[in-house]
Amino acid sequence: MKKQELIDAIATRSDISRATAARSLDAATQLFTEALAKGEEVSLAGFGSFKVKERAARTGRNPQTGEAIQIAANRAVVFKPAKALKEAVN
C-alpha cells in the first residue's frame, strides 16, 4: 500500500476529506519521527511499537573483494509487532 492509497482508505473509513486525511497522516509521521529522534518509544496498542536501537561499530567484509572494512556505529529503528497484528497476519 502506497501513501496515497493509505490516505484514500483513511478518508473513506473516517468519512473525512482526502486533504484532512493527508494532513493527519503527515502530522502522525512527523510526530513519530520526532519522538524516535529523541530516543523515545512509539507504541500503538494492537499494532506494535517502534524504538531506536544502538548498533555498535563492527568489522564487515566487502562481498566483491573479501577485504575487511569498518562499519561505523549507528542508530536503527526497530519495529516489534503486537500480538494482535501477528495473529491477523497469520
C-alpha positions in Angstrom: 0.0 0.0 0.0 1.4 3.4 -1.0 0.9 6.6 0.8 -1.8 7.9 -1.5 -3.7 4.6 -1.2 -3.5 4.9 2.6 -4.8 8.4 2.5 -7.7 7.4 0.4 -8.5 4.5 2.8 -8.3 6.7 5.8 -10.6 9.3 4.2 -13.2 6.7 3.2 -13.2 4.8 6.5 -13.3 8.0 8.6 -15.7 9.9 6.4 -13.3 12.9 6.1 -11.8 14.7 3.1 -8.7 13.4 1.4 -6.9 16.7 2.3 -7.8 16.3 6.0 -6.6 12.6 5.9 -3.4 13.7 4.2 -2.7 16.3 6.8 -3.4 13.9 9.6 -1.1 11.2 8.2 1.7 13.8 7.7 1.3 15.0 11.3 1.4 11.5 12.6 4.5 10.6 10.7 6.2 13.8 11.8 5.3 13.1 15.4 6.7 9.6 15.1 9.9 10.8 13.6 10.4 13.5 16.2 9.8 11.0 19.1 12.2 8.4 17.6 14.8 11.1 17.0 14.7 11.9 20.7 15.1 8.2 21.6 11.5 7.7 22.7 9.5 4.6 22.0 6.3 4.9 20.0 3.6 2.3 20.8 0.3 1.7 19.1 -1.9 -0.7 21.0 -2.9 -3.7 18.8 -0.4 -2.7 16.1 3.1 -2.7 17.6 5.9 -0.5 18.8 8.8 1.4 17.2 12.0 2.1 19.1 15.6 3.2 18.3 18.4 0.6 18.9 22.0 1.5 19.1 24.3 -0.6 16.9 28.0 -0.9 17.8 30.8 -0.4 15.3 31.9 -3.7 13.8 34.1 -5.2 11.1 32.5 -6.4 8.0 33.6 -7.8 4.6 33.4 -6.3 1.2 31.5 -9.0 -0.8 33.3 -8.2 -4.0 36.9 -8.3 -2.7 36.6 -10.1 0.6 38.5 -7.2 2.2 37.8 -6.3 5.8 36.0 -3.0 6.3 35.0 -1.0 9.3 31.2 -0.4 9.7 30.5 2.7 11.9 28.2 2.6 14.9 24.7 3.9 14.1 21.2 4.0 15.4 18.4 2.0 13.7 14.6 2.0 14.1 13.2 -1.4 15.1 9.6 -2.5 14.9 8.1 -5.1 17.1 4.6 -6.2 16.1 1.8 -6.6 18.7 0.3 -10.0 19.3 -3.0 -8.9 17.6 -1.1 -7.9 14.4 0.8 -11.2 14.3 -2.4 -13.1 14.7 -4.2 -11.1 11.9 -1.3 -11.8 9.5 -1.1 -15.5 10.3 
